[in-house]
Amino acid sequence: MAEIAMRTATLSKRFGGLAAVNDVSLEFAVGEIHAVIGPNGAGKTTLVNLLSGDFKPTSGDIFLGEKNVTALAADRRGLLGIGRSYQKTTIFPDATVFENVRLAVQAHAPSATALLARAVTEQDLRARTSAALATAGLNARAGVHANTLSHGEQRQLEIAMVIATDPKVVLLDEPLAGMSGSESRDMVELIKTLRHGRAVLLVEHDMDAVFAVADKLTVMADGKVIASGAPEDVRRHPAVRAAYLGVETLHT
């Protein structure tokens, strides 16, 4: 049975009278890419913001492993193993690719006061930075400034910055947005590698990409989960076909 890296229990978020997320209970397993889809306003990004700690829930709970992290801020959750990318690229444009990833590692490294501990940490920082760049396919671009990268490469860099922190859970919010066809294909291949040893939550509008990578699929509408399970089962779910995907999009 797969290890559950993160789960929610009747999680809700209200903005005034609007229930953006309404009684959502989901599990995210290690070794699994769990895609969450739905029309605009379904509550997908709000869900990601709740999981990352950017939003506080109105009710319900969030668990990282067995630890209840509902009350913890985003930075504390990051230190415990939650990594996140955003819809808009968040990099340091005037720094090199290597420096961007190194800064991400450094921000999550435990502070060291002893001289020897600092030396070991510096060696570890460089090793983890190089490993993350290799995973993201950016080794050859390590020395260039981030603002010279293509849009697709900047998204790769952001993911490298996330995985360099060795997260247990990776939250990806529309990582393919604005990409060309070739960039999207490269990103899909990168996302596939992220499941190894961690749980991945993917929010994405590109249905071809979703069905290419998802091990599990959840569909939301009006803040609620209307179907969740194996992608092929969800594809045929009557409520999903009626509420969102449609016959043509499902390739039936």
PLY file of the C-alpha trace (Angstrom):
ply
format ascii 1.0
element vertex 252
property float x
property float y
property float z
element edge 251
property int vertex1
property int vertex2
end_header
0.00 0.00 0.00
1.40 3.40 -1.01
2.62 5.76 1.71
0.37 8.81 2.09
2.57 11.90 2.07
-0.23 14.44 2.52
-3.95 14.38 3.09
-6.83 16.74 3.75
-9.87 16.15 5.94
-13.08 18.05 5.12
-11.03 21.07 4.09
-12.95 24.27 3.36
-12.13 27.87 2.51
-14.75 30.60 2.38
-14.41 34.14 1.12
-17.48 35.82 2.55
-20.42 33.81 1.25
-18.37 32.01 -1.42
-17.10 28.51 -0.66
-14.00 28.36 -2.87
-13.10 24.95 -1.41
-15.91 22.97 0.16
-15.38 19.87 2.33
-12.50 18.44 0.30
-10.91 15.22 1.57
-8.04 13.94 -0.59
-4.88 11.84 -0.24
-1.58 12.34 -2.06
0.61 9.24 -2.16
4.36 8.88 -2.53
5.27 7.77 -6.05
2.07 9.20 -7.50
1.22 12.18 -9.69
-2.21 13.35 -8.58
-3.72 15.81 -11.07
-6.52 18.17 -10.05
-8.56 19.65 -12.88
-11.76 21.64 -13.27
-13.18 24.75 -14.91
-12.11 28.25 -13.93
-13.37 29.03 -10.44
-13.50 25.37 -9.43
-11.21 25.95 -6.45
-8.01 24.32 -7.76
-5.55 27.12 -7.01
-7.27 27.86 -3.70
-6.71 24.20 -2.78
-3.00 24.52 -3.63
-2.78 27.72 -1.60
-4.31 25.93 1.38
-1.89 23.02 1.10
1.15 25.28 0.80
0.09 27.51 3.70
-0.49 30.65 1.62
-4.15 30.54 2.71
-5.56 29.55 6.08
-8.57 27.22 5.91
-11.95 28.19 7.26
-12.38 24.64 8.54
-10.89 21.19 8.15
-7.37 19.82 8.53
-4.19 19.24 6.52
-1.73 16.47 7.41
1.84 16.02 6.21
2.43 12.38 7.00
0.98 12.02 10.48
1.66 15.65 11.46
-1.21 18.12 11.48
0.18 21.21 9.72
-3.08 23.16 9.43
-1.92 25.99 11.69
1.60 26.23 10.26
2.68 29.10 7.98
4.05 28.49 4.48
7.71 28.81 5.50
7.32 26.22 8.25
5.60 23.83 5.87
8.43 24.35 3.39
10.97 23.32 6.00
8.91 20.20 6.76
8.89 19.10 3.13
6.32 20.92 1.01
7.67 22.46 -2.20
5.59 24.61 -4.51
5.74 26.29 -7.91
3.39 29.16 -8.81
1.40 30.12 -11.91
3.77 33.06 -12.40
7.46 32.20 -12.50
9.23 33.14 -9.26
12.97 33.31 -9.92
15.79 35.79 -9.36
16.26 37.11 -12.91
19.60 38.86 -12.35
21.23 35.85 -10.71
22.69 32.88 -12.55
20.81 29.62 -12.89
23.19 27.99 -10.40
22.78 30.85 -7.92
18.98 30.63 -8.12
18.97 26.97 -7.18
21.68 27.39 -4.58
19.68 30.14 -2.86
16.64 27.85 -2.75
18.68 25.10 -1.09
20.25 27.55 1.32
16.88 28.92 2.39
15.82 25.43 3.49
19.11 24.34 5.04
19.31 24.17 8.84
21.41 26.97 10.29
24.90 25.98 11.36
26.95 27.80 13.96
30.08 25.69 14.12
32.82 26.34 11.55
33.02 22.66 10.59
29.25 22.43 10.21
29.30 25.46 7.89
31.98 23.85 5.73
29.99 20.64 5.41
26.85 22.62 4.64
28.58 24.54 1.84
29.73 21.31 0.22
26.26 19.86 0.56
24.67 23.00 -0.92
26.76 22.76 -4.07
26.09 19.04 -4.46
22.35 19.43 -4.03
22.31 22.39 -6.40
24.13 20.45 -9.10
21.88 17.41 -8.65
18.73 19.51 -9.00
20.06 21.19 -12.14
20.85 17.79 -13.63
17.33 16.53 -12.89
15.80 19.60 -14.52
18.09 19.34 -17.56
19.78 22.67 -16.88
23.40 21.69 -16.21
24.56 23.30 -19.44
22.82 26.55 -18.46
24.14 26.77 -14.90
26.34 29.80 -15.51
23.93 31.99 -17.48
21.67 34.61 -15.95
18.10 33.51 -15.40
16.68 36.43 -17.38
18.31 35.08 -20.54
16.44 31.76 -20.34
13.45 30.96 -22.52
10.04 30.78 -20.85
10.18 26.99 -20.79
13.67 27.01 -19.27
12.55 29.46 -16.59
9.78 27.05 -15.63
12.37 24.25 -15.51
14.50 26.43 -13.26
11.61 27.02 -10.90
11.04 23.28 -10.60
14.78 22.77 -10.04
14.54 25.28 -7.18
11.65 23.28 -5.70
13.23 19.82 -5.93
16.59 21.09 -4.65
14.95 21.46 -1.23
14.25 17.69 -1.20
10.49 18.01 -0.63
8.19 15.15 0.33
5.34 16.81 -1.58
5.60 18.92 -4.75
2.72 21.26 -5.63
2.71 22.34 -9.30
0.24 25.07 -10.27
-0.14 25.19 -14.08
3.53 24.53 -14.91
2.79 24.33 -18.67
1.10 27.74 -18.92
2.37 29.79 -21.85
4.66 27.09 -23.22
5.23 26.12 -26.83
4.54 22.56 -27.95
8.16 21.45 -27.63
8.54 23.14 -24.24
5.37 21.43 -23.01
6.67 18.02 -24.08
9.94 18.62 -22.23
8.05 19.72 -19.12
5.82 16.65 -19.22
8.91 14.42 -19.23
10.37 16.36 -16.30
7.14 16.10 -14.30
7.12 12.33 -14.80
10.48 12.08 -13.01
9.26 14.02 -9.97
7.10 11.19 -8.63
10.11 9.14 -7.55
10.25 9.20 -3.76
7.66 11.97 -3.38
4.03 12.90 -3.94
3.16 15.32 -6.75
0.01 17.44 -6.99
-0.47 18.85 -10.48
-3.01 21.54 -11.38
-3.11 21.93 -15.15
-5.46 22.92 -17.98
-3.63 20.99 -20.71
-5.69 17.79 -20.81
-3.24 15.94 -23.07
-0.50 16.58 -20.52
-2.74 15.60 -17.61
-3.68 12.25 -19.11
-0.06 11.64 -20.10
1.30 11.94 -16.55
-1.51 11.46 -14.00
-1.66 8.31 -11.88
-4.74 9.67 -10.14
-7.20 12.34 -11.26
-9.51 14.53 -9.22
-12.10 16.82 -10.81
-13.42 19.84 -8.91
-16.39 22.09 -9.66
-17.73 24.93 -7.51
-15.25 24.11 -4.77
-16.28 20.47 -4.46
-14.76 17.18 -5.61
-17.12 15.62 -8.13
-14.93 12.63 -9.03
-11.59 11.17 -8.00
-9.76 8.01 -9.00
-7.94 6.38 -11.90
-7.85 8.72 -14.93
-9.73 6.30 -17.21
-12.49 5.85 -14.62
-12.81 9.60 -14.09
-12.82 10.14 -17.86
-16.03 8.09 -18.11
-17.71 9.55 -15.02
-21.09 11.06 -16.02
-20.77 14.04 -13.69
-17.35 14.89 -15.14
-18.54 14.63 -18.71
-21.52 16.84 -17.94
-19.74 19.41 -15.78
-16.40 19.86 -17.45
-14.58 17.66 -19.90
-17.11 16.97 -22.62
-17.14 14.24 -25.23
-14.68 15.87 -27.62
-12.07 16.64 -24.97
-12.25 13.07 -23.70
-11.44 11.69 -27.16
-14.40 9.31 -27.05
0 1
1 2
2 3
3 4
4 5
5 6
6 7
7 8
8 9
9 10
10 11
11 12
12 13
13 14
14 15
15 16
16 17
17 18
18 19
19 20
20 21
21 22
22 23
23 24
24 25
25 26
26 27
27 28
28 29
29 30
30 31
31 32
32 33
33 34
34 35
35 36
36 37
37 38
38 39
39 40
40 41
41 42
42 43
43 44
44 45
45 46
46 47
47 48
48 49
49 50
50 51
51 52
52 53
53 54
54 55
55 56
56 57
57 58
58 59
59 60
60 61
61 62
62 63
63 64
64 65
65 66
66 67
67 68
68 69
69 70
70 71
71 72
72 73
73 74
74 75
75 76
76 77
77 78
78 79
79 80
80 81
81 82
82 83
83 84
84 85
85 86
86 87
87 88
88 89
89 90
90 91
91 92
92 93
93 94
94 95
95 96
96 97
97 98
98 99
99 100
100 101
101 102
102 103
103 104
104 105
105 106
106 107
107 108
108 109
109 110
110 111
111 112
112 113
113 114
114 115
115 116
116 117
117 118
118 119
119 120
120 121
121 122
122 123
123 124
124 125
125 126
126 127
127 128
128 129
129 130
130 131
131 132
132 133
133 134
134 135
135 136
136 137
137 138
138 139
139 140
140 141
141 142
142 143
143 144
144 145
145 146
146 147
147 148
148 149
149 150
150 151
151 152
152 153
153 154
154 155
155 156
156 157
157 158
158 159
159 160
160 161
161 162
162 163
163 164
164 165
165 166
166 167
167 168
168 169
169 170
170 171
171 172
172 173
173 174
174 175
175 176
176 177
177 178
178 179
179 180
180 181
181 182
182 183
183 184
184 185
185 186
186 187
187 188
188 189
189 190
190 191
191 192
192 193
193 194
194 195
195 196
196 197
197 198
198 199
199 200
200 201
201 202
202 203
203 204
204 205
205 206
206 207
207 208
208 209
209 210
210 211
211 212
212 213
213 214
214 215
215 216
216 217
217 218
218 219
219 220
220 221
221 222
222 223
223 224
224 225
225 226
226 227
227 228
228 229
229 230
230 231
231 232
232 233
233 234
234 235
235 236
236 237
237 238
238 239
239 240
240 241
241 242
242 243
243 244
244 245
245 246
246 247
247 248
248 249
249 250
250 251
